[in-house]
Each structure stands twice: as structure tokens, then as C-alpha cells.
Amino acid sequence: MENLLASWQEFLRGKKKRKDVAEFSMHFMDNVLNLHAELTEKTYRHGPYHPFKINDPKPRDIHKANVRDRLVHHAICRILYPYFDKQFIHDSYSCRIGKGTHRAMDRLRYFVRKASKNHTRTAWVLKCDIRKFFANIDHEILKNILRWRIKDGDILWLLEQVIDSFHVEGKANIGLPLGNVTSQLLVNIYMNDLDQFLKRQVKTRFYIRYSDDFVILHEDKRYLIGLIPIISEFLQTQLHLELHPKKVSIETLASGVDFLGWVHFPNHRIPRTATKNRMLKHLRKNKSPQTLASYLGSLSHGNTFELAQSIQAPKNQSV
């Protein structure tokens, strides 16, 4: 019960005025007591999802659970995140406290200096992406990973309720919903097998992963070419995932490496053209102080003086 109450306070942040949250709040104690009883007696069943589409920047299908189930998601993550976070490698940066895109980009800059011996030799970057990542997560593989790391039967039962609450249309037991906080944790647990394989068995030194995007740096291009079939085979046989054939590349930093919305060079980085255009489009629609400050904060992580100056121009000037 303590966990449900604490999870509710976390869940409420920024959501108090939403209709579904307000409706749940009207009978809060009854709802929480009923939920607690269902969890204790193992009669809890996850409800359906509300699907909708967003463009962020490409079209994505989001599946939103009801308030009751999202409260369960938060309660799960409050307990399991600290347990699993200690098991993840240092250079996994997606949906982790103290990590994020900017930390991942700074780590890439640090690795570039290391791999290039302070820019005295060429550093090559293998960049990979997984095809339809969330839509291809195999439920049985995920459950087996969880069973290996968790011995508590009650927790495994609850996780199975959440995992099996969703599947891609036409594919039983495949896929996790975009939008669940549990999905963010579960995909990190799933991909931790790849992280451990590359770090412990393949012994890659300069490896960074953010969700399904990852990069490996090395001074020898042939070494990176040889890694591609090794990574592909592991993903297919162990995780039932595939590298995206159009999003696997090996480039030098001098030519620019596109990673996490920025193009990285040896001594500077700039926003990807699509990232810049999307930002300018949003600012034309909404140039509130909060929105502007958010974008300026993001731009401060790169070499963007002229762009930052231009978006601060008065409204009667062209952005």
C-alpha cells in the first residue's frame, strides 16, 4: 500500500487537471484499496489501451493505459528500477536517472578523443539501429530474462500481466507499447543482454547505447566491419531482433556522425537538419518563454551560437 500511495504522488505530477486522473481522484481511496486487494489476491488484470498517433519526429503509434494500470506501472518501476539499474552497463543512457541524450553525446566526445589518441589518428564509428524495436520485443524471451534475474514469484506474475497486456496486431506475444513507463524499463532489461555480450564477451571498449541506437568506435575500420555479422547474429538468435539495413553505417568523425539528433565532428557538433527544422516549425507555432528556454537549453549542448541568436529574434523578424 505504501508503494501505491508513493507511486500516486509521482504519477500526479503535471497530470492533476487531466479528466481521467481527476475521475480516479474523486474516489481515490476506494480505487486504491480495490487495486491493492486485487494485487494481493492476484485477481488483477490489466485493462485495454487507448491508441493514438504522434509525430516525434516520425509517425509513432502510442498506446495509453488507463489511470489504474499506469499507477501499477509506476509502482513496479519504483521498486524494480533501482534493482536493475545497478546491473546495467555504464554506457546505457536511455530512460535512466542521471543519464539521457546529452550525457550520451558527451560520452561520445570523450570516446572520440580516446579512440583517436587525441585526434592524432582516424577514429571510425559503427552506428546501428534496430528495425521496429518496440514492435518486435519477444514476450517469452523477455519473461525468461526476468525469470533468470528475479526469483520472487509474485513479482514475476505481475510483470507477466503487464507484458501480456499488449501485442502487435497479428503477432501474438510480440511487442511492447510505446508510452508505458514499464516498457522503458523492460526494453533496457531486454537490451542489457546485448550490452553485456558486447562488453564482456566481444570486449568492445567504446560502446554507447541509447534505446535501440548504438555506436561503437575503433581505430580499425575492418574490425568494425567484422562486428556487424556478430551483432546481427546475436540479435537474431538471442533476442529475435534485426539490425535496420538502411541504418547501419561506418563513418569517420571528420565526415560527421549522426547520433541522437546531432551531427558529431571531431571538435564540434551541430543539430541534424531535420532536428533544426522541426524546432523552427514548433517555434513558429509557439514561441512562449518556456518553449524558447527549453530549446535554448538543448542548443547549449552544441555549437549553435548563430542558431540560438536567430530563434531569440523578435516575432516580427524571420526565424
Backbone torsions as a table, in degrees:
resi	resn	phi	psi	omega
1	MET	NA	-41.0	178.7
2	GLU	-58.5	-39.9	-179.9
3	ASN	-67.0	-40.5	178.9
4	LEU	-63.2	-42.0	-179.4
5	LEU	-67.2	-43.3	178.3
6	ALA	-66.3	-38.1	178.9
7	SER	-65.1	-35.3	178.4
8	TRP	-64.1	-40.1	178.4
9	GLN	-63.9	-38.5	177.0
10	GLU	-68.8	-42.2	-177.8
11	PHE	-63.9	-34.6	-174.7
12	LEU	-66.7	-23.7	-172.9
13	ARG	-56.3	116.9	177.9
14	GLY	78.4	6.5	-175.5
15	LYS	-123.3	1.5	-171.7
16	LYS	-58.1	-31.4	-175.1
17	LYS	-88.5	-3.9	-179.6
18	ARG	-74.2	141.8	-172.4
19	LYS	-58.8	-48.3	-176.6
20	ASP	-65.9	-34.6	178.1
21	VAL	-69.3	-41.7	178.8
22	ALA	-63.1	-39.4	179.3
23	GLU	-64.9	-41.5	177.5
24	PHE	-65.0	-37.5	-177.6
25	SER	-67.5	-29.2	-177.5
26	MET	-59.8	-34.2	178.5
27	HIS	-123.6	48.0	-168.9
28	PHE	-58.3	-52.5	-174.5
29	MET	-65.9	-38.8	176.6
30	ASP	-61.6	-44.5	-179.0
31	ASN	-63.6	-42.8	-177.8
32	VAL	-70.7	-40.3	178.7
33	LEU	-64.4	-40.6	177.4
34	ASN	-64.8	-42.6	179.3
35	LEU	-63.5	-43.8	179.4
36	HIS	-60.8	-41.7	179.7
37	ALA	-64.1	-42.1	179.4
38	GLU	-63.9	-40.3	178.8
39	LEU	-67.1	-42.0	-179.4
40	THR	-64.6	-41.6	-176.9
41	GLU	-89.2	-1.4	-179.6
42	LYS	59.6	37.5	172.8
43	THR	-103.5	0.0	-179.6
44	TYR	-64.1	134.1	173.1
45	ARG	-132.2	131.3	-178.8
46	HIS	-66.6	138.3	-179.9
47	GLY	-82.7	179.0	-179.7
48	PRO	-74.0	170.1	179.9
49	TYR	-107.9	152.3	172.3
50	HIS	-102.4	111.6	-177.9
51	PRO	-86.5	145.0	171.4
52	PHE	-156.1	167.7	-175.2
53	LYS	-113.0	146.9	172.2
54	ILE	-133.6	165.6	173.1
55	ASN	-120.2	106.4	-171.1
56	ASP	-146.7	67.3	-10.1
57	PRO	-84.3	-20.5	179.8
58	LYS	-92.0	159.7	-178.9
59	PRO	-60.1	134.5	178.4
60	ARG	-136.1	144.0	175.7
61	ASP	-94.3	117.0	178.7
62	ILE	-103.0	140.5	177.6
63	HIS	-123.2	113.3	-174.8
64	LYS	-100.0	126.2	176.6
65	ALA	-82.9	164.4	177.5
66	ASN	-73.6	169.4	-174.2
67	VAL	-59.3	-42.3	-178.4
68	ARG	-58.3	-45.4	-179.2
69	ASP	-73.0	-34.3	177.8
70	ARG	-67.4	-31.0	173.8
71	LEU	-63.6	-41.6	175.9
72	VAL	-61.7	-41.7	179.0
73	HIS	-57.7	-46.1	-179.7
74	HIS	-64.5	-39.6	179.6
75	ALA	-63.3	-38.8	177.2
76	ILE	-63.0	-48.6	-174.5
77	CYS	-69.7	-30.8	177.8
78	ARG	-59.6	-35.3	-177.6
79	ILE	-90.1	-43.1	-171.7
80	LEU	-84.9	-27.1	-178.9
81	TYR	-57.6	-51.1	-179.4
82	PRO	-60.9	-34.1	-179.5
83	TYR	-65.9	-46.6	-176.6
84	PHE	-80.9	-31.1	-176.9
85	ASP	-58.3	-34.1	179.1
86	LYS	-68.1	-19.1	-178.0
87	GLN	-92.2	-13.7	-178.6
88	PHE	-77.5	154.7	176.1
89	ILE	-71.0	159.6	-178.6
90	HIS	-60.4	-37.6	-170.5
91	ASP	-97.1	33.6	165.8
92	SER	-103.3	121.8	-166.2
93	TYR	-117.6	-3.9	-174.8
94	SER	-86.0	130.1	172.7
95	CYS	53.7	46.1	176.6
96	ARG	-131.0	139.5	-179.7
97	ILE	-62.5	130.5	-180.0
98	GLY	80.8	6.7	179.9
99	LYS	-113.7	-129.4	177.9
100	GLY	101.8	177.7	-173.3
101	THR	-65.2	-41.8	-175.9
102	HIS	-68.2	-37.6	175.9
103	ARG	-65.6	-37.9	178.8
104	ALA	-64.8	-40.0	179.6
105	MET	-68.0	-38.7	176.7
106	ASP	-65.3	-36.0	178.3
107	ARG	-66.8	-37.9	176.5
108	LEU	-61.0	-43.4	178.8
109	ARG	-60.7	-42.1	178.6
110	TYR	-63.6	-44.5	179.5
111	PHE	-64.2	-34.9	178.2
112	VAL	-60.4	-45.0	178.6
113	ARG	-61.7	-40.7	-179.7
114	LYS	-67.4	-48.8	-175.7
115	ALA	-68.2	-29.5	-178.0
116	SER	-96.7	6.2	-177.6
117	LYS	52.1	56.8	-178.4
118	ASN	57.8	45.2	174.6
119	HIS	64.7	28.0	177.3
120	THR	-96.0	-8.2	175.8
121	ARG	-146.8	165.3	-176.5
122	THR	-71.9	133.4	174.4
123	ALA	-110.7	125.9	178.3
124	TRP	-99.2	146.8	-177.9
125	VAL	-125.7	119.3	171.5
126	LEU	-89.9	120.4	-179.7
127	LYS	-114.4	129.4	-177.6
128	CYS	-131.1	155.4	178.4
129	ASP	-143.3	146.5	-178.7
130	ILE	-99.5	135.6	-177.9
131	ARG	-69.0	126.5	175.5
132	LYS	42.0	63.6	-169.7
133	PHE	-57.0	-65.7	-176.0
134	PHE	-60.6	-34.7	-176.0
135	ALA	-74.1	-7.9	-177.4
136	ASN	-119.3	12.1	176.5
137	ILE	-68.3	123.9	-177.8
138	ASP	-85.8	120.2	-176.2
139	HIS	-59.5	-43.0	-176.4
140	GLU	-67.7	-39.5	176.9
141	ILE	-63.8	-44.2	179.0
142	LEU	-60.8	-44.6	179.5
143	LYS	-63.3	-38.4	178.7
144	ASN	-65.7	-38.7	176.5
145	ILE	-62.1	-43.9	-179.8
146	LEU	-65.4	-40.6	179.5
147	ARG	-63.1	-32.3	-180.0
148	TRP	-71.7	-29.9	-175.4
149	ARG	-102.6	-15.6	-179.4
150	ILE	-124.4	130.3	-179.2
151	LYS	-105.3	-8.4	-178.4
152	ASP	-79.9	115.4	-176.8
153	GLY	-64.4	-33.6	179.6
154	ASP	-65.4	-41.9	178.9
155	ILE	-66.0	-43.4	179.1
156	LEU	-61.6	-40.5	177.8
157	TRP	-59.7	-46.0	-178.1
158	LEU	-66.5	-42.0	178.3
159	LEU	-61.9	-37.3	178.4
160	GLU	-65.9	-34.2	176.2
161	GLN	-61.6	-41.4	-179.0
162	VAL	-72.1	-46.8	-177.7
163	ILE	-61.4	-44.6	-176.8
164	ASP	-80.6	0.7	179.6
165	SER	-76.1	-8.7	-175.9
166	PHE	-144.4	143.1	168.5
167	HIS	-152.2	154.0	177.9
168	VAL	-66.3	141.5	-178.8
169	GLU	-56.9	126.6	179.0
170	GLY	85.4	-1.5	-179.2
171	LYS	-131.0	96.3	178.9
172	ALA	-65.6	137.9	176.3
173	ASN	63.2	28.5	177.8
174	ILE	-131.7	132.3	171.9
175	GLY	104.5	145.8	171.9
176	LEU	-122.3	148.8	-177.2
177	PRO	-78.5	133.9	169.2
178	LEU	-70.1	128.9	179.2
179	GLY	121.7	-21.8	177.4
180	ASN	-82.9	135.6	173.3
181	VAL	-66.4	-29.3	177.1
182	THR	-67.1	-34.3	179.1
183	SER	-61.9	-39.0	179.7
184	GLN	-62.2	-42.3	178.1
185	LEU	-70.3	-43.3	-175.4
186	LEU	-65.5	-37.4	179.3
187	VAL	-70.5	-30.6	174.7
188	ASN	-67.5	-38.5	175.7
189	ILE	-63.8	-42.9	-179.8
190	TYR	-61.8	-48.8	-175.9
191	MET	-78.6	-11.7	176.2
192	ASN	-60.5	-28.2	176.4
193	ASP	-62.7	-41.5	176.0
194	LEU	-65.9	-44.3	179.9
195	ASP	-56.7	-47.6	-178.4
196	GLN	-66.1	-38.4	178.5
197	PHE	-61.7	-46.8	-177.4
198	LEU	-70.5	-35.6	-178.5
199	LYS	-82.5	-41.5	-172.9
200	ARG	-90.4	-37.6	-175.9
201	GLN	-98.7	-49.0	179.8
202	VAL	-77.4	-23.6	177.3
203	LYS	67.2	38.4	175.2
204	THR	-71.4	131.4	-177.8
205	ARG	-85.5	-46.5	-171.1
206	PHE	-110.3	82.5	-174.8
207	TYR	-127.6	130.7	178.9
208	ILE	-133.2	132.6	176.1
209	ARG	-126.5	136.3	171.2
210	TYR	-129.3	105.4	-175.6
211	SER	58.6	-116.7	-179.2
212	ASP	-102.9	7.1	173.9
213	ASP	-98.5	131.6	175.8
214	PHE	-147.5	153.1	-179.6
215	VAL	-130.0	148.4	174.4
216	ILE	-132.4	130.0	-179.0
217	LEU	-107.0	145.4	176.4
218	HIS	-162.7	155.1	179.8
219	GLU	-81.9	-12.2	-177.3
220	ASP	-112.1	113.0	-179.4
221	LYS	-62.7	-36.5	-178.5
222	ARG	-64.3	-34.1	176.4
223	TYR	-61.0	-44.7	-178.9
224	LEU	-68.2	-37.6	176.5
225	ILE	-60.8	-40.2	179.8
226	GLY	-69.3	-22.6	179.5
227	LEU	-73.9	-28.0	-172.9
228	ILE	-57.9	-51.5	178.8
229	PRO	-65.9	-29.4	177.9
230	ILE	-65.8	-46.3	179.1
231	ILE	-65.8	-43.9	-178.4
232	SER	-60.7	-43.8	-179.2
233	GLU	-65.7	-42.2	179.7
234	PHE	-62.4	-45.6	-179.5
235	LEU	-60.4	-43.3	-176.6
236	GLN	-70.5	-45.5	-173.6
237	THR	-80.5	-36.3	-174.8
238	GLN	-95.3	-31.9	-173.8
239	LEU	-122.6	-3.7	-178.5
240	HIS	55.6	42.9	177.1
241	LEU	-121.2	160.5	-179.7
242	GLU	-129.2	142.7	170.1
243	LEU	-66.9	142.2	176.5
244	HIS	-75.0	117.4	-173.4
245	PRO	-62.3	-25.2	-178.8
246	LYS	-92.8	-1.6	-176.5
247	LYS	-125.6	31.3	172.1
248	VAL	-114.9	123.4	-176.7
249	SER	-147.4	156.0	172.5
250	ILE	-126.6	118.7	-175.9
251	GLU	-137.8	162.6	172.2
252	THR	-91.5	155.8	176.5
253	LEU	-63.3	-31.5	-179.1
254	ALA	-61.2	-31.2	-179.6
255	SER	-86.1	-9.3	179.0
256	GLY	94.3	124.1	179.4
257	VAL	-113.8	121.5	-179.2
258	ASP	-84.8	113.4	-176.9
259	PHE	-149.4	121.9	176.8
260	LEU	60.2	40.3	174.3
261	GLY	84.6	1.8	179.1
262	TRP	-126.9	152.7	173.8
263	VAL	-103.6	121.0	-172.3
264	HIS	-102.5	132.2	175.8
265	PHE	-120.5	172.6	-175.8
266	PRO	-55.1	-39.3	-174.4
267	ASN	-122.9	6.3	177.9
268	HIS	-160.7	170.1	174.7
269	ARG	-146.0	147.8	-178.5
270	ILE	-132.7	155.4	178.9
271	PRO	-64.5	143.0	171.2
272	ARG	-56.3	144.8	-178.0
273	THR	-54.0	-43.4	179.9
274	ALA	-64.2	-36.8	178.4
275	THR	-64.6	-44.8	179.7
276	LYS	-63.5	-45.8	-178.6
277	ASN	-63.4	-38.3	178.7
278	ARG	-65.8	-39.7	178.3
279	MET	-64.0	-45.2	-179.9
280	LEU	-64.4	-36.5	177.8
281	LYS	-64.0	-43.7	178.6
282	HIS	-64.0	-39.1	-178.0
283	LEU	-70.0	-29.2	175.8
284	ARG	-65.6	-32.2	-179.8
285	LYS	-84.7	-33.7	-174.5
286	ASN	-149.6	100.9	179.4
287	LYS	-110.5	46.4	177.9
288	SER	-68.3	157.2	178.8
289	PRO	-56.4	-36.6	-178.8
290	GLN	-68.0	-44.0	179.5
291	THR	-64.7	-44.5	-179.8
292	LEU	-61.9	-43.9	-179.9
293	ALA	-63.3	-37.2	179.5
294	SER	-63.5	-45.2	-179.7
295	TYR	-68.9	-39.3	178.5
296	LEU	-63.6	-37.2	176.7
297	GLY	-63.0	-41.8	178.0
298	SER	-65.4	-42.7	-178.3
299	LEU	-66.9	-23.4	-178.6
300	SER	-65.1	-12.4	-179.1
301	HIS	-87.8	3.4	179.5
302	GLY	-139.6	-171.9	-179.8
303	ASN	-93.3	86.2	-167.6
304	THR	-136.6	32.2	-174.5
305	PHE	-56.7	-50.2	-176.5
306	GLU	-64.6	-41.3	179.3
307	LEU	-65.3	-41.8	178.5
308	ALA	-62.7	-39.7	177.9
309	GLN	-64.0	-41.2	-176.0
310	SER	-66.9	-37.5	-176.9
311	ILE	-78.4	-12.7	174.8
312	GLN	-89.9	0.5	179.6
313	ALA	-62.3	149.3	177.4
314	PRO	-56.8	158.0	-174.2
315	LYS	-61.3	-27.9	-178.7
316	ASN	-79.8	-2.3	175.5
317	GLN	-100.5	153.2	-179.8
318	SER	-72.3	134.8	176.2
319	VAL	-89.9	NA	NA
